[in-house]
Amino acid sequence: MGFRKISLQEQLVTSIEKVIEKTGTYRSIAEFVSEAVRLRIEDIEKQDRARKRLEKHEEEDQHHE
């Protein structure tokens, strides 16, 4: 697995640094950002699956009318 560099606004970096210092949960900004992105992707995928299930049920309901 490769790595890529990204740019973040300084204000966002400062906020992340505060969270890291306050919680002690993350070892680095990169670790924090990687987890945040992974969780956001999971959330988007979950929403997409729910939307598709809803669309499928709506289509099935239309066929039963």
mmCIF file as Biopython writes it, N, C-alpha, C and O atoms, coordinates in Angstrom:
data_model
#
loop_
_atom_site.group_PDB
_atom_site.id
_atom_site.type_symbol
_atom_site.label_atom_id
_atom_site.label_alt_id
_atom_site.label_comp_id
_atom_site.label_asym_id
_atom_site.label_entity_id
_atom_site.label_seq_id
_atom_site.pdbx_PDB_ins_code
_atom_site.Cartn_x
_atom_site.Cartn_y
_atom_site.Cartn_z
_atom_site.occupancy
_atom_site.B_iso_or_equiv
_atom_site.auth_seq_id
_atom_site.auth_asym_id
_atom_site.pdbx_PDB_model_num
ATOM 1   N N  . MET A ? 1  ? 0.848   -1.176 0.000  1.0 0.0 1  A 1 
ATOM 2   C CA . MET A ? 1  ? 0.000   0.000  0.000  1.0 0.0 1  A 1 
ATOM 3   C C  . MET A ? 1  ? 0.889   1.233  0.000  1.0 0.0 1  A 1 
ATOM 4   O O  . MET A ? 1  ? 1.802   1.343  0.818  1.0 0.0 1  A 1 
ATOM 5   N N  . GLY A ? 2  ? 0.630   2.150  -0.901 1.0 0.0 2  A 1 
ATOM 6   C CA . GLY A ? 2  ? 1.418   3.369  -0.997 1.0 0.0 2  A 1 
ATOM 7   C C  . GLY A ? 2  ? 0.844   4.484  -0.144 1.0 0.0 2  A 1 
ATOM 8   O O  . GLY A ? 2  ? -0.193  4.335  0.503  1.0 0.0 2  A 1 
ATOM 9   N N  . PHE A ? 3  ? 1.531   5.574  -0.161 1.0 0.0 3  A 1 
ATOM 10  C CA . PHE A ? 3  ? 1.100   6.751  0.585  1.0 0.0 3  A 1 
ATOM 11  C C  . PHE A ? 3  ? 1.038   7.943  -0.352 1.0 0.0 3  A 1 
ATOM 12  O O  . PHE A ? 3  ? 1.742   7.994  -1.360 1.0 0.0 3  A 1 
ATOM 13  N N  . ARG A ? 4  ? 0.180   8.907  -0.006 1.0 0.0 4  A 1 
ATOM 14  C CA . ARG A ? 4  ? 0.090   10.157 -0.759 1.0 0.0 4  A 1 
ATOM 15  C C  . ARG A ? 4  ? 0.052   11.295 0.235  1.0 0.0 4  A 1 
ATOM 16  O O  . ARG A ? 4  ? -0.453  11.148 1.349  1.0 0.0 4  A 1 
ATOM 17  N N  . LYS A ? 5  ? 0.576   12.403 -0.165 1.0 0.0 5  A 1 
ATOM 18  C CA . LYS A ? 5  ? 0.543   13.598 0.671  1.0 0.0 5  A 1 
ATOM 19  C C  . LYS A ? 5  ? -0.698  14.401 0.343  1.0 0.0 5  A 1 
ATOM 20  O O  . LYS A ? 5  ? -1.143  14.453 -0.804 1.0 0.0 5  A 1 
ATOM 21  N N  . ILE A ? 6  ? -1.249  15.030 1.377  1.0 0.0 6  A 1 
ATOM 22  C CA . ILE A ? 6  ? -2.377  15.929 1.177  1.0 0.0 6  A 1 
ATOM 23  C C  . ILE A ? 6  ? -2.099  17.227 1.935  1.0 0.0 6  A 1 
ATOM 24  O O  . ILE A ? 6  ? -1.247  17.268 2.822  1.0 0.0 6  A 1 
ATOM 25  N N  . SER A ? 7  ? -2.812  18.262 1.582  1.0 0.0 7  A 1 
ATOM 26  C CA . SER A ? 7  ? -2.680  19.536 2.280  1.0 0.0 7  A 1 
ATOM 27  C C  . SER A ? 7  ? -3.933  19.785 3.094  1.0 0.0 7  A 1 
ATOM 28  O O  . SER A ? 7  ? -5.046  19.510 2.647  1.0 0.0 7  A 1 
ATOM 29  N N  . LEU A ? 8  ? -3.740  20.307 4.289  1.0 0.0 8  A 1 
ATOM 30  C CA . LEU A ? 8  ? -4.855  20.658 5.161  1.0 0.0 8  A 1 
ATOM 31  C C  . LEU A ? 8  ? -4.697  22.104 5.591  1.0 0.0 8  A 1 
ATOM 32  O O  . LEU A ? 8  ? -3.581  22.599 5.743  1.0 0.0 8  A 1 
ATOM 33  N N  . GLN A ? 9  ? -5.811  22.773 5.783  1.0 0.0 9  A 1 
ATOM 34  C CA . GLN A ? 9  ? -5.757  24.137 6.282  1.0 0.0 9  A 1 
ATOM 35  C C  . GLN A ? 9  ? -5.126  24.132 7.673  1.0 0.0 9  A 1 
ATOM 36  O O  . GLN A ? 9  ? -5.355  23.216 8.463  1.0 0.0 9  A 1 
ATOM 37  N N  . GLU A ? 10 ? -4.343  25.147 7.961  1.0 0.0 10 A 1 
ATOM 38  C CA . GLU A ? 10 ? -3.633  25.225 9.236  1.0 0.0 10 A 1 
ATOM 39  C C  . GLU A ? 10 ? -4.587  25.146 10.425 1.0 0.0 10 A 1 
ATOM 40  O O  . GLU A ? 10 ? -4.274  24.516 11.436 1.0 0.0 10 A 1 
ATOM 41  N N  . GLN A ? 11 ? -5.737  25.778 10.303 1.0 0.0 11 A 1 
ATOM 42  C CA . GLN A ? 11 ? -6.720  25.754 11.396 1.0 0.0 11 A 1 
ATOM 43  C C  . GLN A ? 11 ? -7.182  24.325 11.689 1.0 0.0 11 A 1 
ATOM 44  O O  . GLN A ? 11 ? -7.371  23.954 12.848 1.0 0.0 11 A 1 
ATOM 45  N N  . LEU A ? 12 ? -7.362  23.533 10.644 1.0 0.0 12 A 1 
ATOM 46  C CA . LEU A ? 12 ? -7.773  22.144 10.815 1.0 0.0 12 A 1 
ATOM 47  C C  . LEU A ? 12 ? -6.658  21.336 11.473 1.0 0.0 12 A 1 
ATOM 48  O O  . LEU A ? 12 ? -6.917  20.515 12.353 1.0 0.0 12 A 1 
ATOM 49  N N  . VAL A ? 13 ? -5.434  21.566 11.052 1.0 0.0 13 A 1 
ATOM 50  C CA . VAL A ? 13 ? -4.286  20.874 11.649 1.0 0.0 13 A 1 
ATOM 51  C C  . VAL A ? 13 ? -4.188  21.208 13.138 1.0 0.0 13 A 1 
ATOM 52  O O  . VAL A ? 13 ? -3.949  20.326 13.963 1.0 0.0 13 A 1 
ATOM 53  N N  . THR A ? 14 ? -4.374  22.476 13.474 1.0 0.0 14 A 1 
ATOM 54  C CA . THR A ? 14 ? -4.323  22.891 14.876 1.0 0.0 14 A 1 
ATOM 55  C C  . THR A ? 14 ? -5.409  22.187 15.687 1.0 0.0 14 A 1 
ATOM 56  O O  . THR A ? 14 ? -5.156  21.743 16.807 1.0 0.0 14 A 1 
ATOM 57  N N  . SER A ? 15 ? -6.606  22.082 15.132 1.0 0.0 15 A 1 
ATOM 58  C CA . SER A ? 15 ? -7.699  21.384 15.817 1.0 0.0 15 A 1 
ATOM 59  C C  . SER A ? 15 ? -7.368  19.914 16.027 1.0 0.0 15 A 1 
ATOM 60  O O  . SER A ? 15 ? -7.637  19.356 17.090 1.0 0.0 15 A 1 
ATOM 61  N N  . ILE A ? 16 ? -6.792  19.299 15.022 1.0 0.0 16 A 1 
ATOM 62  C CA . ILE A ? 16 ? -6.409  17.887 15.123 1.0 0.0 16 A 1 
ATOM 63  C C  . ILE A ? 16 ? -5.337  17.709 16.196 1.0 0.0 16 A 1 
ATOM 64  O O  . ILE A ? 16 ? -5.405  16.781 17.002 1.0 0.0 16 A 1 
ATOM 65  N N  . GLU A ? 17 ? -4.358  18.594 16.202 1.0 0.0 17 A 1 
ATOM 66  C CA . GLU A ? 17 ? -3.294  18.521 17.201 1.0 0.0 17 A 1 
ATOM 67  C C  . GLU A ? 17 ? -3.856  18.633 18.616 1.0 0.0 17 A 1 
ATOM 68  O O  . GLU A ? 17 ? -3.394  17.944 19.525 1.0 0.0 17 A 1 
ATOM 69  N N  . LYS A ? 18 ? -4.837  19.488 18.799 1.0 0.0 18 A 1 
ATOM 70  C CA . LYS A ? 18 ? -5.473  19.632 20.111 1.0 0.0 18 A 1 
ATOM 71  C C  . LYS A ? 18 ? -6.181  18.344 20.525 1.0 0.0 18 A 1 
ATOM 72  O O  . LYS A ? 18 ? -6.097  17.924 21.679 1.0 0.0 18 A 1 
ATOM 73  N N  . VAL A ? 19 ? -6.875  17.725 19.579 1.0 0.0 19 A 1 
ATOM 74  C CA . VAL A ? 19 ? -7.562  16.462 19.871 1.0 0.0 19 A 1 
ATOM 75  C C  . VAL A ? 19 ? -6.547  15.387 20.242 1.0 0.0 19 A 1 
ATOM 76  O O  . VAL A ? 19 ? -6.746  14.643 21.203 1.0 0.0 19 A 1 
ATOM 77  N N  . ILE A ? 20 ? -5.473  15.309 19.487 1.0 0.0 20 A 1 
ATOM 78  C CA . ILE A ? 20 ? -4.434  14.311 19.753 1.0 0.0 20 A 1 
ATOM 79  C C  . ILE A ? 20 ? -3.849  14.522 21.150 1.0 0.0 20 A 1 
ATOM 80  O O  . ILE A ? 20 ? -3.676  13.571 21.912 1.0 0.0 20 A 1 
ATOM 81  N N  . GLU A ? 21 ? -3.553  15.764 21.469 1.0 0.0 21 A 1 
ATOM 82  C CA . GLU A ? 21 ? -2.972  16.084 22.778 1.0 0.0 21 A 1 
ATOM 83  C C  . GLU A ? 21 ? -3.963  15.799 23.903 1.0 0.0 21 A 1 
ATOM 84  O O  . GLU A ? 21 ? -3.594  15.263 24.948 1.0 0.0 21 A 1 
ATOM 85  N N  . LYS A ? 22 ? -5.216  16.160 23.680 1.0 0.0 22 A 1 
ATOM 86  C CA . LYS A ? 22 ? -6.245  16.015 24.706 1.0 0.0 22 A 1 
ATOM 87  C C  . LYS A ? 22 ? -6.591  14.552 24.980 1.0 0.0 22 A 1 
ATOM 88  O O  . LYS A ? 22 ? -6.745  14.151 26.134 1.0 0.0 22 A 1 
ATOM 89  N N  . THR A ? 23 ? -6.711  13.762 23.918 1.0 0.0 23 A 1 
ATOM 90  C CA . THR A ? 23 ? -7.182  12.382 24.075 1.0 0.0 23 A 1 
ATOM 91  C C  . THR A ? 23 ? -6.064  11.361 24.224 1.0 0.0 23 A 1 
ATOM 92  O O  . THR A ? 23 ? -6.227  10.346 24.901 1.0 0.0 23 A 1 
ATOM 93  N N  . GLY A ? 24 ? -4.933  11.631 23.592 1.0 0.0 24 A 1 
ATOM 94  C CA . GLY A ? 24 ? -3.853  10.653 23.612 1.0 0.0 24 A 1 
ATOM 95  C C  . GLY A ? 24 ? -4.177  9.385  22.839 1.0 0.0 24 A 1 
ATOM 96  O O  . GLY A ? 24 ? -3.467  8.385  22.945 1.0 0.0 24 A 1 
ATOM 97  N N  . THR A ? 25 ? -5.253  9.431  22.061 1.0 0.0 25 A 1 
ATOM 98  C CA . THR A ? 25 ? -5.714  8.252  21.331 1.0 0.0 25 A 1 
ATOM 99  C C  . THR A ? 25 ? -4.915  8.008  20.053 1.0 0.0 25 A 1 
ATOM 100 O O  . THR A ? 25 ? -4.747  6.864  19.632 1.0 0.0 25 A 1 
ATOM 101 N N  . TYR A ? 26 ? -4.434  9.059  19.451 1.0 0.0 26 A 1 
ATOM 102 C CA . TYR A ? 26 ? -3.752  8.956  18.162 1.0 0.0 26 A 1 
ATOM 103 C C  . TYR A ? 26 ? -2.276  9.281  18.317 1.0 0.0 26 A 1 
ATOM 104 O O  . TYR A ? 26 ? -1.892  10.107 19.145 1.0 0.0 26 A 1 
ATOM 105 N N  . ARG A ? 27 ? -1.455  8.618  17.510 1.0 0.0 27 A 1 
ATOM 106 C CA . ARG A ? 27 ? -0.006  8.845  17.553 1.0 0.0 27 A 1 
ATOM 107 C C  . ARG A ? 27 ? 0.439   9.972  16.648 1.0 0.0 27 A 1 
ATOM 108 O O  . ARG A ? 27 ? 1.522   10.531 16.822 1.0 0.0 27 A 1 
ATOM 109 N N  . SER A ? 28 ? -0.415  10.308 15.663 1.0 0.0 28 A 1 
ATOM 110 C CA . SER A ? 28 ? -0.006  11.323 14.702 1.0 0.0 28 A 1 
ATOM 111 C C  . SER A ? 28 ? -1.222  11.917 14.006 1.0 0.0 28 A 1 
ATOM 112 O O  . SER A ? 28 ? -2.327  11.378 14.072 1.0 0.0 28 A 1 
ATOM 113 N N  . ILE A ? 29 ? -0.991  13.033 13.342 1.0 0.0 29 A 1 
ATOM 114 C CA . ILE A ? 29 ? -2.042  13.650 12.531 1.0 0.0 29 A 1 
ATOM 115 C C  . ILE A ? 29 ? -2.457  12.684 11.425 1.0 0.0 29 A 1 
ATOM 116 O O  . ILE A ? 29 ? -3.644  12.547 11.131 1.0 0.0 29 A 1 
ATOM 117 N N  . ALA A ? 30 ? -1.493  12.024 10.821 1.0 0.0 30 A 1 
ATOM 118 C CA . ALA A ? 30 ? -1.800  11.083 9.737  1.0 0.0 30 A 1 
ATOM 119 C C  . ALA A ? 30 ? -2.715  9.961  10.227 1.0 0.0 30 A 1 
ATOM 120 O O  . ALA A ? 30 ? -3.655  9.576  9.532  1.0 0.0 30 A 1 
ATOM 121 N N  . GLU A ? 31 ? -2.444  9.441  11.417 1.0 0.0 31 A 1 
ATOM 122 C CA . GLU A ? 31 ? -3.287  8.374  11.960 1.0 0.0 31 A 1 
ATOM 123 C C  . GLU A ? 31 ? -4.712  8.891  12.198 1.0 0.0 31 A 1 
ATOM 124 O O  . GLU A ? 31 ? -5.687  8.212  11.878 1.0 0.0 31 A 1 
ATOM 125 N N  . PHE A ? 32 ? -4.820  10.091 12.760 1.0 0.0 32 A 1 
ATOM 126 C CA . PHE A ? 32 ? -6.129  10.691 13.003 1.0 0.0 32 A 1 
ATOM 127 C C  . PHE A ? 32 ? -6.894  10.879 11.698 1.0 0.0 32 A 1 
ATOM 128 O O  . PHE A ? 32 ? -8.055  10.486 11.591 1.0 0.0 32 A 1 
ATOM 129 N N  . VAL A ? 33 ? -6.246  11.472 10.719 1.0 0.0 33 A 1 
ATOM 130 C CA . VAL A ? 33 ? -6.901  11.760 9.439  1.0 0.0 33 A 1 
ATOM 131 C C  . VAL A ? 33 ? -7.274  10.457 8.733  1.0 0.0 33 A 1 
ATOM 132 O O  . VAL A ? 33 ? -8.356  10.358 8.154  1.0 0.0 33 A 1 
ATOM 133 N N  . SER A ? 34 ? -6.401  9.471  8.772  1.0 0.0 34 A 1 
ATOM 134 C CA . SER A ? 34 ? -6.708  8.185  8.131  1.0 0.0 34 A 1 
ATOM 135 C C  . SER A ? 34 ? -7.951  7.560  8.737  1.0 0.0 34 A 1 
ATOM 136 O O  . SER A ? 34 ? -8.815  7.061  8.015  1.0 0.0 34 A 1 
ATOM 137 N N  . GLU A ? 35 ? -8.046  7.585  10.067 1.0 0.0 35 A 1 
ATOM 138 C CA . GLU A ? 35 ? -9.227  7.007  10.705 1.0 0.0 35 A 1 
ATOM 139 C C  . GLU A ? 35 ? -10.474 7.831  10.389 1.0 0.0 35 A 1 
ATOM 140 O O  . GLU A ? 35 ? -11.537 7.271  10.122 1.0 0.0 35 A 1 
ATOM 141 N N  . ALA A ? 36 ? -10.347 9.153  10.419 1.0 0.0 36 A 1 
ATOM 142 C CA . ALA A ? 36 ? -11.493 10.014 10.121 1.0 0.0 36 A 1 
ATOM 143 C C  . ALA A ? 36 ? -12.013 9.762  8.705  1.0 0.0 36 A 1 
ATOM 144 O O  . ALA A ? 36 ? -13.223 9.682  8.492  1.0 0.0 36 A 1 
ATOM 145 N N  . VAL A ? 37 ? -11.119 9.640  7.759  1.0 0.0 37 A 1 
ATOM 146 C CA . VAL A ? 37 ? -11.508 9.393  6.369  1.0 0.0 37 A 1 
ATOM 147 C C  . VAL A ? 37 ? -12.138 8.009  6.245  1.0 0.0 37 A 1 
ATOM 148 O O  . VAL A ? 37 ? -13.167 7.853  5.588  1.0 0.0 37 A 1 
ATOM 149 N N  . ARG A ? 38 ? -11.529 7.007  6.870  1.0 0.0 38 A 1 
ATOM 150 C CA . ARG A ? 38 ? -12.080 5.648  6.815  1.0 0.0 38 A 1 
ATOM 151 C C  . ARG A ? 38 ? -13.495 5.617  7.384  1.0 0.0 38 A 1 
ATOM 152 O O  . ARG A ? 38 ? -14.391 5.016  6.791  1.0 0.0 38 A 1 
ATOM 153 N N  . LEU A ? 39 ? -13.698 6.264  8.531  1.0 0.0 39 A 1 
ATOM 154 C CA . LEU A ? 39 ? -15.029 6.284  9.143  1.0 0.0 39 A 1 
ATOM 155 C C  . LEU A ? 39 ? -16.035 7.021  8.267  1.0 0.0 39 A 1 
ATOM 156 O O  . LEU A ? 39 ? -17.191 6.609  8.170  1.0 0.0 39 A 1 
ATOM 157 N N  . ARG A ? 40 ? -15.608 8.099  7.633  1.0 0.0 40 A 1 
ATOM 158 C CA . ARG A ? 40 ? -16.506 8.856  6.755  1.0 0.0 40 A 1 
ATOM 159 C C  . ARG A ? 40 ? -16.890 8.040  5.528  1.0 0.0 40 A 1 
ATOM 160 O O  . ARG A ? 40 ? -18.041 8.061  5.093  1.0 0.0 40 A 1 
ATOM 161 N N  . ILE A ? 41 ? -15.921 7.322  4.974  1.0 0.0 41 A 1 
ATOM 162 C CA . ILE A ? 41 ? -16.208 6.452  3.820  1.0 0.0 41 A 1 
ATOM 163 C C  . ILE A ? 41 ? -17.199 5.373  4.226  1.0 0.0 41 A 1 
ATOM 164 O O  . ILE A ? 41 ? -18.146 5.097  3.490  1.0 0.0 41 A 1 
ATOM 165 N N  . GLU A ? 42 ? -16.995 4.758  5.390  1.0 0.0 42 A 1 
ATOM 166 C CA . GLU A ? 42 ? -17.930 3.738  5.873  1.0 0.0 42 A 1 
ATOM 167 C C  . GLU A ? 42 ? -19.333 4.317  6.025  1.0 0.0 42 A 1 
ATOM 168 O O  . GLU A ? 42 ? -20.318 3.665  5.678  1.0 0.0 42 A 1 
ATOM 169 N N  . ASP A ? 43 ? -19.424 5.545  6.544  1.0 0.0 43 A 1 
ATOM 170 C CA . ASP A ? 43 ? -20.710 6.202  6.728  1.0 0.0 43 A 1 
ATOM 171 C C  . ASP A ? 43 ? -21.400 6.441  5.381  1.0 0.0 43 A 1 
ATOM 172 O O  . ASP A ? 43 ? -22.593 6.179  5.232  1.0 0.0 43 A 1 
ATOM 173 N N  . ILE A ? 44 ? -20.652 6.933  4.420  1.0 0.0 44 A 1 
ATOM 174 C CA . ILE A ? 44 ? -21.213 7.184  3.083  1.0 0.0 44 A 1 
ATOM 175 C C  . ILE A ? 44 ? -21.679 5.882  2.451  1.0 0.0 44 A 1 
ATOM 176 O O  . ILE A ? 44 ? -22.757 5.832  1.859  1.0 0.0 44 A 1 
ATOM 177 N N  . GLU A ? 45 ? -20.878 4.828  2.572  1.0 0.0 45 A 1 
ATOM 178 C CA . GLU A ? 45 ? -21.263 3.532  2.005  1.0 0.0 45 A 1 
ATOM 179 C C  . GLU A ? 45 ? -22.505 2.980  2.692  1.0 0.0 45 A 1 
ATOM 180 O O  . GLU A ? 45 ? -23.363 2.389  2.036  1.0 0.0 45 A 1 
ATOM 181 N N  . LYS A ? 46 ? -22.611 3.164  4.000  1.0 0.0 46 A 1 
ATOM 182 C CA . LYS A ? 46 ? -23.787 2.710  4.739  1.0 0.0 46 A 1 
ATOM 183 C C  . LYS A ? 46 ? -25.027 3.465  4.275  1.0 0.0 46 A 1 
ATOM 184 O O  . LYS A ? 46 ? -26.083 2.866  4.072  1.0 0.0 46 A 1 
ATOM 185 N N  . GLN A ? 47 ? -24.901 4.789  4.107  1.0 0.0 47 A 1 
ATOM 186 C CA . GLN A ? 47 ? -26.022 5.590  3.613  1.0 0.0 47 A 1 
ATOM 187 C C  . GLN A ? 47 ? -26.425 5.149  2.209  1.0 0.0 47 A 1 
ATOM 188 O O  . GLN A ? 47 ? -27.614 5.088  1.894  1.0 0.0 47 A 1 
ATOM 189 N N  . ASP A ? 48 ? -25.450 4.845  1.372  1.0 0.0 48 A 1 
ATOM 190 C CA . ASP A ? 48 ? -25.720 4.412  0.007  1.0 0.0 48 A 1 
ATOM 191 C C  . ASP A ? 48 ? -26.468 3.078  0.000  1.0 0.0 48 A 1 
ATOM 192 O O  . ASP A ? 48 ? -27.413 2.891  -0.766 1.0 0.0 48 A 1 
ATOM 193 N N  . ARG A ? 49 ? -26.034 2.148  0.868  1.0 0.0 49 A 1 
ATOM 194 C CA . ARG A ? 49 ? -26.727 0.855  0.948  1.0 0.0 49 A 1 
ATOM 195 C C  . ARG A ? 49 ? -28.165 1.039  1.419  1.0 0.0 49 A 1 
ATOM 196 O O  . ARG A ? 49 ? -29.077 0.396  0.899  1.0 0.0 49 A 1 
ATOM 197 N N  . ALA A ? 50 ? -28.370 1.915  2.403  1.0 0.0 50 A 1 
ATOM 198 C CA . ALA A ? 50 ? -29.722 2.169  2.912  1.0 0.0 50 A 1 
ATOM 199 C C  . ALA A ? 50 ? -30.588 2.795  1.821  1.0 0.0 50 A 1 
ATOM 200 O O  . ALA A ? 50 ? -31.755 2.435  1.669  1.0 0.0 50 A 1 
ATOM 201 N N  . ARG A ? 51 ? -30.014 3.736  1.057  1.0 0.0 51 A 1 
ATOM 202 C CA . ARG A ? 51 ? -30.755 4.374  -0.033 1.0 0.0 51 A 1 
ATOM 203 C C  . ARG A ? 51 ? -31.154 3.348  -1.081 1.0 0.0 51 A 1 
ATOM 204 O O  . ARG A ? 51 ? -32.281 3.367  -1.574 1.0 0.0 51 A 1 
ATOM 205 N N  . LYS A ? 52 ? -30.229 2.446  -1.424 1.0 0.0 52 A 1 
ATOM 206 C CA . LYS A ? 52 ? -30.526 1.416  -2.422 1.0 0.0 52 A 1 
ATOM 207 C C  . LYS A ? 52 ? -31.609 0.458  -1.926 1.0 0.0 52 A 1 
ATOM 208 O O  . LYS A ? 52 ? -32.474 0.041  -2.696 1.0 0.0 52 A 1 
ATOM 209 N N  . ARG A ? 53 ? -31.558 0.105  -0.621 1.0 0.0 53 A 1 
ATOM 210 C CA . ARG A ? 53 ? -32.599 -0.770 -0.068 1.0 0.0 53 A 1 
ATOM 211 C C  . ARG A ? 53 ? -33.958 -0.083 -0.137 1.0 0.0 53 A 1 
ATOM 212 O O  . ARG A ? 53 ? -34.958 -0.708 -0.489 1.0 0.0 53 A 1 
ATOM 213 N N  . LEU A ? 54 ? -33.992 1.199  0.200  1.0 0.0 54 A 1 
ATOM 214 C CA . LEU A ? 54 ? -35.237 1.952  0.158  1.0 0.0 54 A 1 
ATOM 215 C C  . LEU A ? 54 ? -35.773 2.022  -1.267 1.0 0.0 54 A 1 
ATOM 216 O O  . LEU A ? 54 ? -36.968 1.828  -1.489 1.0 0.0 54 A 1 
ATOM 217 N N  . GLU A ? 55 ? -34.905 2.296  -2.231 1.0 0.0 55 A 1 
ATOM 218 C CA . GLU A ? 55 ? -35.328 2.350  -3.630 1.0 0.0 55 A 1 
ATOM 219 C C  . GLU A ? 55 ? -35.875 0.997  -4.086 1.0 0.0 55 A 1 
ATOM 220 O O  . GLU A ? 55 ? -36.866 0.928  -4.813 1.0 0.0 55 A 1 
ATOM 221 N N  . LYS A ? 56 ? -35.219 -0.066 -3.652 1.0 0.0 56 A 1 
ATOM 222 C CA . LYS A ? 56 ? -35.661 -1.413 -4.027 1.0 0.0 56 A 1 
ATOM 223 C C  . LYS A ? 56 ? -37.044 -1.694 -3.457 1.0 0.0 56 A 1 
ATOM 224 O O  . LYS A ? 56 ? -37.909 -2.236 -4.146 1.0 0.0 56 A 1 
ATOM 225 N N  . HIS A ? 57 ? -37.252 -1.320 -2.183 1.0 0.0 57 A 1 
ATOM 226 C CA . HIS A ? 57 ? -38.567 -1.536 -1.570 1.0 0.0 57 A 1 
ATOM 227 C C  . HIS A ? 57 ? -39.640 -0.701 -2.245 1.0 0.0 57 A 1 
ATOM 228 O O  . HIS A ? 57 ? -40.772 -1.156 -2.413 1.0 0.0 57 A 1 
ATOM 229 N N  . GLU A ? 58 ? -39.291 0.524  -2.634 1.0 0.0 58 A 1 
ATOM 230 C CA . GLU A ? 58 ? -40.254 1.376  -3.324 1.0 0.0 58 A 1 
ATOM 231 C C  . GLU A ? 58 ? -40.631 0.778  -4.677 1.0 0.0 58 A 1 
ATOM 232 O O  . GLU A ? 58 ? -41.794 0.828  -5.077 1.0 0.0 58 A 1 
ATOM 233 N N  . GLU A ? 59 ? -39.645 0.211  -5.384 1.0 0.0 59 A 1 
ATOM 234 C CA . GLU A ? 59 ? -39.917 -0.425 -6.669 1.0 0.0 59 A 1 
ATOM 235 C C  . GLU A ? 59 ? -40.816 -1.649 -6.470 1.0 0.0 59 A 1 
ATOM 236 O O  . GLU A ? 59 ? -41.752 -1.871 -7.238 1.0 0.0 59 A 1 
ATOM 237 N N  . GLU A ? 60 ? -40.522 -2.437 -5.435 1.0 0.0 60 A 1 
ATOM 238 C CA . GLU A ? 60 ? -41.352 -3.621 -5.161 1.0 0.0 60 A 1 
ATOM 239 C C  . GLU A ? 60 ? -42.779 -3.226 -4.811 1.0 0.0 60 A 1 
ATOM 240 O O  . GLU A ? 60 ? -43.740 -3.874 -5.225 1.0 0.0 60 A 1 
ATOM 241 N N  . ASP A ? 61 ? -42.897 -2.154 -4.045 1.0 0.0 61 A 1 
ATOM 242 C CA . ASP A ? 61 ? -44.252 -1.688 -3.686 1.0 0.0 61 A 1 
ATOM 243 C C  . ASP A ? 61 ? -45.023 -1.227 -4.917 1.0 0.0 61 A 1 
ATOM 244 O O  . ASP A ? 61 ? -46.230 -1.449 -5.006 1.0 0.0 61 A 1 
ATOM 245 N N  . GLN A ? 62 ? -44.340 -0.587 -5.871 1.0 0.0 62 A 1 
ATOM 246 C CA . GLN A ? 62 ? -44.995 -0.128 -7.093 1.0 0.0 62 A 1 
ATOM 247 C C  . GLN A ? 62 ? -45.460 -1.319 -7.926 1.0 0.0 62 A 1 
ATOM 248 O O  . GLN A ? 62 ? -46.499 -1.247 -8.583 1.0 0.0 62 A 1 
ATOM 249 N N  . HIS A ? 63 ? -44.706 -2.403 -7.904 1.0 0.0 63 A 1 
ATOM 250 C CA . HIS A ? 63 ? -45.096 -3.589 -8.673 1.0 0.0 63 A 1 
ATOM 251 C C  . HIS A ? 63 ? -46.298 -4.283 -8.054 1.0 0.0 63 A 1 
ATOM 252 O O  . HIS A ? 63 ? -47.045 -4.964 -8.756 1.0 0.0 63 A 1 
ATOM 253 N N  . HIS A ? 64 ? -46.495 -4.125 -6.768 1.0 0.0 64 A 1 
ATOM 254 C CA . HIS A ? 64 ? -47.616 -4.777 -6.090 1.0 0.0 64 A 1 
ATOM 255 C C  . HIS A ? 64 ? -48.903 -3.964 -6.162 1.0 0.0 64 A 1 
ATOM 256 O O  . HIS A ? 64 ? -49.963 -4.436 -5.750 1.0 0.0 64 A 1 
ATOM 257 N N  . GLU A ? 65 ? -48.812 -2.757 -6.679 1.0 0.0 65 A 1 
ATOM 258 C CA . GLU A ? 65 ? -50.020 -1.914 -6.777 1.0 0.0 65 A 1 
ATOM 259 C C  . GLU A ? 65 ? -50.825 -2.252 -8.009 1.0 0.0 65 A 1 
ATOM 260 O O  . GLU A ? 65 ? -51.869 -1.645 -8.250 1.0 0.0 65 A 1 
#
